[in-house]
């Protein structure tokens, strides 16, 4: 069962409901018909919300039985019986107290009273605004907490089809129970429904994601990049470059000049450029909200410090400290004494840059060793990295997750200058990579 990561639509106001189209009413009513059918097959089903959506409807249900497409024929058969019965969709206005009592008795979203309460309906009752009337809709034995609107009778539901099932958290919150979301669609008649599914098949046939990969232009792999982000292959990259050249030629011919901005910026930039609030808002990613707590503050402070730290500025001072300690530390005193004296001599700024370098190097070590395993890097280049893995890994933990990208050519110089092999032996970190032989 696939996971549905889309956000649950916000609860419609009474004015929004009054403006629902005829097709939306048909689909909303079909959701109730589907719930009726599922309850006849599995009476213990607990229903949450069942709204109409852009291309159909869904109903969220908690059920011990895992519904699959193989169950759709028998659910649709029960739905057809309910439609043939032509029950009236009767609206019943009740008090908040009555709604709470019925939900407690398990009567809501059910065919009758049950021994267990309608737990999701209890939560919904609690969240209905105090000034909003509460109503049920009943078709046959099925009663559900619902503000409507619906078609007049179940017989007014036209052609329908269940399409797929997914999993979704109640109210879209991962802290809440995970429910089964049963999707379907409905139309006024079979002709409209057949036209809709023919359109879907044609869209699949012409899907650029499918065609582009078949032509060897790009690949889409969510293991490495986000959904919808292509990894361009040589042929695709050549096409993209030619299109960029063409665009530049037209721009320059029209007298435009280019500027470059970061991919991520504060809202003020897009308000100034005109992207927000009107021109491109619908095609932009939603804003990222950062938690204003101590952990986030420390993280961004470390990031700022790391950006300003230049390893080359500290390298000479580190080498001088090492030379001085070597003059005053005998071999009998051992590596622990050497290590302690080295770390004590570092200023706070130097220590921060030192730990950052170790963090970067730990990633560089693992990357270069993997290249070495693929015979893409010579043995002499891999050897110094293997010797210093244990120290780098330990100092990586001290770096408090400072994630700053540096060029890999700077990594070996840092470690060779600081004699990290001796420090590694002193720290005795359990993780290691065997030296290249």
C-alpha positions in Angstrom: 0.0 0.0 0.0 1.5 3.3 -1.0 1.6 6.3 1.3 -0.4 9.4 0.5 1.8 12.4 1.4 -0.7 15.0 0.2 -2.1 17.3 2.9 -5.7 16.7 4.0 -7.9 19.4 2.6 -9.1 22.0 5.1 -12.6 21.7 6.5 -15.0 23.6 4.2 -17.1 26.4 5.7 -20.8 26.3 5.3 -20.5 29.0 2.5 -18.0 26.8 0.7 -20.3 23.9 0.9 -23.3 25.9 -0.4 -21.2 26.6 -3.6 -20.4 22.9 -4.3 -21.1 21.9 -7.9 -23.4 19.2 -8.9 -20.5 16.9 -9.7 -19.0 17.5 -6.2 -22.3 16.6 -4.6 -22.4 13.4 -6.6 -18.9 12.5 -5.5 -19.6 13.4 -1.9 -22.7 11.3 -1.9 -20.8 8.4 -3.5 -18.3 8.5 -0.6 -21.2 7.9 1.8 -22.5 5.1 -0.5 -19.0 3.5 -0.4 -18.9 3.8 3.4 -22.3 2.0 3.6 -21.0 -0.8 1.4 -17.7 -1.2 3.5 -19.7 -1.4 6.7 -21.9 -4.2 5.3 -18.8 -6.2 4.6 -16.7 -5.1 7.7 -19.1 -3.8 10.4 -16.2 -2.8 12.7 -14.8 -0.2 10.3 -14.1 3.2 11.9 -14.5 6.2 9.5 -12.8 9.6 9.7 -13.3 12.1 6.8 -14.7 11.5 3.3 -14.6 14.6 1.2 -14.9 15.1 -2.6 -11.6 16.0 -4.2 -10.4 17.3 -7.6 -10.9 14.1 -9.5 -13.2 12.0 -7.3 -13.5 11.3 -3.6 -12.0 9.3 -0.8 -12.8 8.0 2.7 -10.3 7.4 5.5 -11.1 4.2 7.4 -9.5 2.3 10.3 -10.0 -1.4 9.8 -8.3 -4.6 10.8 -8.7 -6.0 7.3 -6.2 -4.5 4.8 -8.3 -3.4 1.9 -6.7 -4.0 -1.5 -7.8 -3.6 -5.2 -8.9 -7.3 -5.0 -11.6 -6.2 -2.6 -13.0 -3.5 -5.0 -15.4 -5.7 -7.0 -17.3 -6.8 -3.8 -17.3 -3.3 -2.4 -18.6 -1.9 -5.7 -21.3 -4.7 -5.8 -22.6 -3.5 -2.4 -22.5 0.1 -3.6 -24.7 -0.8 -6.6 -27.2 -2.4 -4.2 -27.4 0.9 -2.2 -27.8 2.9 -5.3 -30.5 0.6 -6.6 -32.3 1.0 -3.2 -32.6 4.7 -4.0 -32.5 5.8 -0.3 -33.1 9.4 0.5 -30.2 11.5 1.8 -32.0 12.9 4.8 -30.5 15.8 6.7 -30.9 15.8 10.5 -29.9 18.8 12.6 -28.9 17.8 16.2 -27.5 19.5 19.3 -23.8 19.2 20.2 -24.8 17.0 23.2 -26.8 14.6 21.0 -23.9 14.3 18.5 -21.5 13.5 21.4 -23.9 10.9 22.8 -24.4 9.2 19.4 -20.6 9.1 18.7 -20.1 7.6 22.2 -22.5 4.9 21.4 -20.8 4.2 18.1 -23.8 5.2 16.0 -22.1 7.7 13.7 -20.5 6.5 10.5 -22.2 3.2 11.2 -25.3 1.1 10.4 -26.5 1.0 14.0 -25.2 1.4 17.6 -22.0 -0.5 18.3 -20.1 -1.5 21.5 -17.2 0.8 20.7 -17.5 4.6 20.2 -17.0 6.3 16.8 -13.7 7.7 18.0 -12.8 9.9 15.0 -16.3 11.4 15.0 -15.9 12.3 18.7 -12.8 14.3 17.8 -14.6 15.9 14.9 -17.5 17.0 17.1 -15.1 18.6 19.5 -13.6 20.7 16.7 -16.8 22.0 15.1 -17.1 25.7 15.8 -19.5 26.6 18.6 -21.6 28.9 16.4 -22.0 26.3 13.6 -25.0 24.0 13.6 -24.3 20.2 13.7 -26.1 17.9 11.3 -26.2 14.3 10.2 -27.0 12.8 6.8 -28.8 9.4 6.7 -29.2 7.1 3.7 -30.9 3.8 4.7 -29.4 2.6 8.0 -26.2 4.6 7.5 -25.9 7.8 9.5 -22.8 10.0 9.4 -21.8 13.3 10.9 -21.9 15.6 7.9 -22.7 19.2 6.9 -23.5 18.1 3.3 -24.6 18.9 0.7 -25.7 15.7 -1.1 -27.8 14.7 -4.0 -31.5 13.9 -3.2 -31.2 10.1 -3.3 -28.6 7.4 -3.6 -30.1 6.6 -7.0 -28.9 10.0 -8.2 -25.2 8.8 -7.9 -24.2 8.2 -11.5 -21.3 6.1 -12.8 -18.6 5.4 -10.3 -15.4 3.4 -9.9 -13.0 2.7 -7.0 -9.5 3.5 -8.2 -6.8 2.8 -5.5 -6.0 2.6 -1.8 -3.3 4.4 0.1 -2.2 5.0 3.7 -2.7 8.4 5.4 -2.3 9.7 8.9 -5.4 11.0 10.5 -5.5 14.8 9.9 -2.2 14.4 8.1 -0.3 14.3 11.4 2.2 11.4 11.7 1.6 11.4 15.5 -2.0 10.2 14.8 -3.2 6.8 13.7 -2.4 5.6 10.2 -5.6 5.0 8.2 -6.5 3.4 4.9 -7.6 5.9 2.3 -9.9 4.4 -0.3 -10.1 6.5 -3.5 -12.8 6.5 -6.1 -14.4 8.7 -8.7 -17.9 9.3 -9.9 -19.6 11.1 -12.8 -23.1 11.9 -14.0 -23.0 9.0 -16.5 -20.9 6.3 -17.9 -20.0 8.3 -21.0 -18.3 11.0 -19.0 -16.5 8.4 -16.8 -15.2 6.5 -19.9 -13.9 9.7 -21.4 -12.1 10.5 -18.1 -10.3 7.1 -18.0 -9.4 7.3 -21.7 -7.8 10.7 -21.0 -5.8 9.1 -18.1 -4.5 6.3 -20.4 -3.5 8.9 -23.1 -1.7 11.0 -20.5 0.2 7.9 -19.3 1.2 7.1 -22.9 2.5 10.7 -23.4 4.0 11.1 -19.9 7.3 13.0 -20.4 8.8 11.2 -17.4 8.3 7.9 -19.1 9.3 9.1 -22.6 12.4 11.0 -21.4 13.8 7.9 -19.7 13.0 5.6 -22.6 14.9 8.0 -24.9 17.9 8.0 -22.5 17.6 11.8 -21.8 17.5 11.5 -18.0 16.7 9.3 -15.1 14.4 9.9 -12.1 15.7 8.2 -8.9 14.3 9.3 -5.6 17.0 7.3 -3.8 19.5 10.0 -4.8 17.4 13.2 -5.5 14.0 14.6 -4.7 10.8 13.6 -6.5 10.5 15.1 -10.0 14.2 16.2 -10.1 15.9 14.7 -13.2 19.5 13.4 -13.4 20.4 14.5 -16.9 22.3 11.9 -19.1 24.7 13.1 -21.8 22.0 13.4 -24.6 19.6 15.2 -22.3 22.3 17.5 -21.0 23.3 18.4 -24.5 19.7 19.4 -25.3 19.4 21.4 -22.1 22.6 23.3 -22.9 21.4 24.1 -26.5 18.1 25.4 -25.2 20.0 27.6 -22.7 22.2 29.0 -25.5 19.1 29.8 -27.6 17.4 31.5 -24.6 20.5 33.6 -24.0 20.7 34.6 -27.7 17.1 35.9 -27.6 17.6 37.7 -24.3 20.8 39.4 -25.4 19.2 40.4 -28.8 16.3 42.0 -26.9 18.7 44.0 -24.7 18.4 42.0 -21.5 21.3 41.3 -19.2 21.5 38.4 -16.7 21.9 38.3 -12.9 22.3 35.3 -10.7 20.8 34.8 -7.3 20.9 31.9 -4.7 18.4 29.0 -5.2 17.1 29.7 -1.7 16.5 33.2 -0.4 14.4 35.1 2.1 10.9 36.1 1.2 11.9 39.8 0.8 13.9 38.9 -2.3 10.9 37.4 -4.1 8.6 40.3 -3.0 11.1 42.7 -4.5 11.5 40.7 -7.8 7.7 40.4 -8.2 7.7 36.6 -7.9 5.5 37.0 -4.8 2.7 37.5 -4.0 1.0 37.1 -7.5 3.2 36.3 -10.5 4.8 32.9 -9.7 3.5 32.0 -6.2 1.6 28.9 -7.5 4.7 27.4 -9.1 7.1 28.1 -6.2 8.0 25.7 -3.4 6.3 26.5 -0.1 8.4 28.5 2.4 10.6 26.7 4.9 9.9 27.4 8.5 12.8 27.1 10.9 12.2 26.1 14.6 13.3 29.0 16.8 14.8 26.9 19.6 18.2 26.5 21.1 19.2 23.6 19.0 18.5 25.4 15.8 20.2 28.6 17.0 23.4 26.6 17.9 23.3 24.8 14.5 23.1 28.0 12.5 25.7 29.7 14.7 28.0 26.8 13.9 27.3 27.1 10.2 28.0 30.8 10.2 31.3 30.2 12.0 32.2 27.4 9.7 31.6 29.5 6.6 34.0 32.2 7.9 36.7 29.8 9.0 39.5 29.4 6.4 41.6 26.3 6.9 44.6 27.9 5.3 44.7 30.6 7.9 45.0 28.1 10.8 47.3 25.6 9.1 50.6 27.4 9.9 49.7 28.1 13.5 48.8 24.4 14.0 52.1 23.3 12.6 53.9 25.7 14.9 52.1 24.3 17.9 53.0 20.8 16.9 56.6 21.6 16.5 56.8 23.3 19.9 55.1 20.4 21.6 57.5 17.9 19.9 60.4 19.8 21.4 59.1 19.5 25.0 57.4 16.1 24.9 59.6 13.0 25.2 58.6 9.6 23.7 58.4 8.2 27.2 55.6 10.7 28.1 53.6 9.0 25.4 51.0 10.1 22.8 48.3 11.0 25.4 50.5 13.7 26.8 51.2 15.0 23.3 47.5 15.0 22.4 46.4 16.8 25.6 49.0 19.5 25.2 48.1 20.0 21.5 44.4 20.5 22.3 45.1 22.8 25.2 47.1 25.1 23.1 44.3 25.7 20.6 42.3 28.8 20.9 38.4 28.5 20.7 38.5 29.7 17.1 41.3 27.3 16.2 39.6 24.3 17.9 36.4 25.0 16.1 38.2 25.2 12.7 40.2 22.0 13.6 37.0 20.1 14.4 35.3 21.3 11.3 38.3 20.2 9.2 38.0 16.7 10.8 34.3 16.6 10.0 35.0 17.4 6.4 37.8 15.0 6.2 35.8 12.1 7.6 33.5 12.5 4.6 36.4 12.9 2.3 38.1 9.8 3.6 35.0 7.6 3.1 34.5 9.0 -0.4 38.1 8.6 -1.6 38.3 5.1 -0.1 35.2 4.1 -2.1 36.8 5.6 -5.2 39.9 3.6 -4.4 37.9 0.4 -4.2 36.6 1.1 -7.7 40.2 1.5 -8.9 39.6 5.1 -9.7 42.1 6.5 -7.2 45.7 5.4 -6.8 46.9 3.5 -3.7 49.3 6.2 -2.5 46.5 8.8 -2.4 44.2 6.5 -0.4 46.8 5.5 2.1 47.1 8.6 4.3 43.3 8.8 4.5 43.0 5.2 5.7 45.5 6.0 8.5 43.6 8.9 9.9 40.0 7.6 9.7 39.6 6.9 13.4 40.6 10.4 14.6 38.5 12.0 11.9 35.4 10.1 12.9 35.7 11.0 16.5 36.2 14.7 15.8 33.4 14.6 13.3 31.1 13.9 16.3 32.5 16.9 18.1 31.8 19.2 15.2 28.1 19.2 16.1 27.0 18.3 12.6 28.6 21.3 10.8 27.8 20.6 7.2 30.0 22.7 5.0 31.3 21.5 1.7 35.0 22.0 1.0 37.2 21.0 -1.9 38.6 17.5 -1.4 42.2 18.7 -2.3 42.4 20.5 1.0 41.7 17.5 3.1 45.0 15.5 2.9 47.1 18.6 3.6 45.3 19.3 6.8 45.8 15.8 8.1 49.4 15.4 7.0 50.4 18.8 8.6 48.9 17.9 12.0 50.2 14.3 12.5 46.7 13.0 13.2 48.0 9.5 13.2 49.6 10.0 16.6 46.4 11.7 17.9 44.3 8.8 16.5 46.3 6.2 18.4 45.9 8.2 21.6 42.2 8.7 21.4 41.6 5.0 20.8 38.4 5.4 18.9 36.8 2.0 18.1 36.0 2.7 14.5 38.9 2.3 12.0 39.8 1.5 8.5 42.6 -0.9 7.9 45.7 0.9 6.4 46.2 0.3 2.7 48.7 -2.5 2.1 
